[in-house]
Amino acid sequence: MKSTGIIRKIDVLGRLVLPIELRRTLDIETGDEIEIFTEGKTVILAKYEDACIFCGSKRNVADFAGKKICGACREKIAKLDLPD
């Protein structure tokens, strides 16, 4: 992980402000969704992007029954010989 040297305090409501320089660098805009990960005692924030639930691809992703599936995985599923 790379340190930015930026330190911010959490306010009384648990909010954290991301500096504009960081948002510009990471292409984060007002209204964007941020995904939160943890690794031990480390919190990782990432701009949320839709990805296929099977392979993780972010290309040609479509919604199916509330899940995201890419074109390649949709083709593989269509070719499966499933029982009725």
N, C-alpha and C positions, 0 to 999 in steps of 0.2 A: 504494500500500500504506500502511496505517496502522500506525504504531509503537505498541506497547503499553507500552514502557518497561521491559519485563521482560527480564532477562538471566539465562541459566542456563548452567552448564558441562556439557559432555559428560563422562560418567564413563569409566573405563578400558575398559569394554565397549562404548562408543559409544552409551550410552543418554542420553536427555534426558527430564527430568520436566516435564510440562505442569502449571502451577499450577492448583489447584482453581478459582480465580476464572475462569480462561480456559476450562477445561472446562465450567463451568456456563454461561458466556456462549454458548459454541458448541454446547451440548447434546451434549457428548462424555462417554460413560459407560464404565465398566470393560467391556472386551470389545469395544467398538466398533472397527471397522477404520478405519485412517487411510491415505489415499492420499498418496504422496509425488511431488511434481513438482519439476522444476528449470527455472530460467530464468536462463541465464548462470551466475553464481556464487550465485544466490539459491535457497534451498530453500523450497518451499511445502508445507505440510501441510494436508490437507483431510479432513473426515469423509467416508468413502466411502459413497456411496449408489448403489444399482443404477440404471442408466440404459440406455435402448435403444441398441444398437450402431449403429443407422442414423440416428436423429434426435436422440438425447441426452435424450429425454423421460424423466421419472421417474414418470410416471403410468401406471397399469395395466400394469406391467412383469411379464413372465412369463419363465421359463427355457425355452429351446428348444435342444436339442443343446449345452448348456453355454454358451449365449449369451443375453443379455437382450434381449427384443424387446417393444415396447409394443403395445397393442391396435390403434392406428391403422396401424402398419407391418405388423402381422399381416394386417389387412384388405386393405391394398394388395398384399401378397404373394399373398394368396388370389385376388385378381382378375387377377393376371398370367396371360397365355396362354403357358405354358411348354411346350416340346416334351417328349414322353415319353422 
